[in-house]
């Protein structure tokens, strides 16, 4: 289904249409599953957190957003990306509480996407990444939002630009700067690199 059709259904749902929500669920479910699957393949060992669990939790949180004024498909998936980030960070915190320093292997943001899904190591220390993103957000909220949409949401440069109402060139430039900042923060273990 086209992006305008999804936008139409989102607006109808915001207006209270249960029928629009019923039509929307299968469409966004597949996309949410795709986003979660890509993200989990980069981030986690498959035995830790399953795609279905992330999608179900994100879906439940999204359904609670009844009062949201959905602007378009990009806006919806931007919110979904933020929710997935929270889900993954909460899961990491829970695991840390359970295992207290379970020996996670730290890698950089750039290398995280290159690791295969069957790699025996944890891909990214989610709590360290979350802290670095919080610091980046204090310095440049737009760059942090781009990282959230691209890294957590799996959005393309063009989709990110549409969600933020900016140009793809701006997204590419800010993405490169944000990745560099995060690379320094994660490799140094310093979330305040200069």
N, C-alpha and C positions, 0 to 999 in steps of 0.2 A: 504494500500500500504506500502511496506517495506521502511525502512529508506534509503537504497541505491537508491531506485527509486526516493524518494523525493530529495535526494542529486543530482541525475542525472538531474532532472527537474530544480532544483535551478541553477545548473551550466549552463544548456541550456538557462534558462531565463537570467542569467547574460551575456550570449553571445548574447542576443538580440532576442531570440525566443519568439514571442507572443504566439505560439501554446503551448510551455512549460508552460507559465504563465497561459493560459487557463486551462490546465490540473492540474496545481498546486493549483489553487484557491480553488476548492472544498475540496481538501485534507487538506490544511493548515487552511481553514476556520473552519472546524470542530474542529481541535486542538486548534486554537485560541479561539474559542467559549468556549471550555472546560476549558482552562486556565483562561479566563476572568470570567467565571461562578464560578469556584472554588474560585478565588480571591475575587470577589464581595460578595460571600456568607460569607466570613470571614470578609470583610472590611466594607461593607456599608449596609444600609437599602435598600431593593429592590426598594423603591420608589424614591430613589435619583439618581441613575445612573444605567442604564440597560446594560445587557451583550451585546446586539446588538449594542448599542452606542459605547461601548469600542472597540468591534471587528471592527466595521466599521471605526472608527477613526484610529485604529492600522493598518488596512488593507490599508487605504489611505496613511499612512505614510510609510508603507513597500513597496508599489508599487513605491513610490518615490525613493526607494533605488536601482534604476536600475544599478548603477555602483558598487554595492556591489559585492565583490568576495566571494560568499557564499561557505564556506568550507564544510558544511554538514547540516543535519537537526538540530542538536544541536545548531550550529552557528546561523541559522535562528531564532530559538525560543529564543535564548539568546538576539538577537536584538529585537524580539517581546516583550520579558519580559521588557527590558529597556523602550521601547516605551509605554507599558501599565503602567509602573510606572510613567512615565511623564504625561500620560493622567490622571491618578488618582490623582496625586499631583496637576496638573493644575486645575482639577475639585474641589479639596479641597480648593485651593486658591480662586477660583471663589466663592465658597460657603461662605468662610470666608469674602470675600469682601462684599457679599450680606447680610450676617447676623451678621458679627462682633461678634464672640464669642458666637455662638448659643448654648453653653452649652454642647459641645461634652463630652462624658464620656471617660476618658482615661483608657486603659487597656494595659497589657503587650503584647509583641509579642507572648509569649508562650500561653497566654489565648485567643488570637484573633482567633485561629483556632478552639477552643472549643465552641465558641458562636454559637448559631443556627442562621440560616438565618432570622428567624422571631422575633429575639430578638429586643426589642424596643430601644436599645441603639446603638449609633454609635460604631463600633467595634474598630477602631484604629484612633487616631488623625494622619491623613496622613501627615500633615505638620511637626509634631513633629518627626514622623518616618523618613521622608525624611531628616530632619536636622541631626538626629542621624546617618543615613546612610552616609551622606556626611562627617561627622566627622570620622566615621569608615573607610571610603574610604581613608581618609588622613593618617590614621594609618596603615591600611592593605587593599589594593585594592582587593586582592583575597578574603578575607572574605566578603567584601561588595558585590562583584560580586556573591559569593555563595548565600548570602541572597537575592539578586535580582532575581537570577535564581530560587531558591527554593520557596521563599515567594511570589514574584510577578509573576513569570512565572509558578509556580506549577510543576517544573521539579523534577523528582526523583533524588535520590543520584547518580544513575548510569548515568542518562541523564546529570546531572550537571557535573559529572566527564568527560564525553565525550565532552561536550561543552568547558570545560576548559583544556582538554588534561592532566588530572591528574587521580589519582586513587580514587576509591570510599572511601577508608579508609582516604585519605587526606581530601576529601570533608566532611566526617562525623566528623572528628576531628575539622576542621576549622569552620564548621557549628555550632558545640557545643560551641566553643569559641566565635563566633560572636553572637550567641543567648544570651550567658551570658553577653557579653558586652552591647548588645542592651537592655537586660532586666534591667540592672543597669541604663542605660541612660534613659530609658522610665519611670521606676518606681520612680527614683529620680527627673525626670524632668531635669536631668543634662546630656548633650550630651558630656561631657568630664569626664566620671567616671574614677577613678584610682583604 
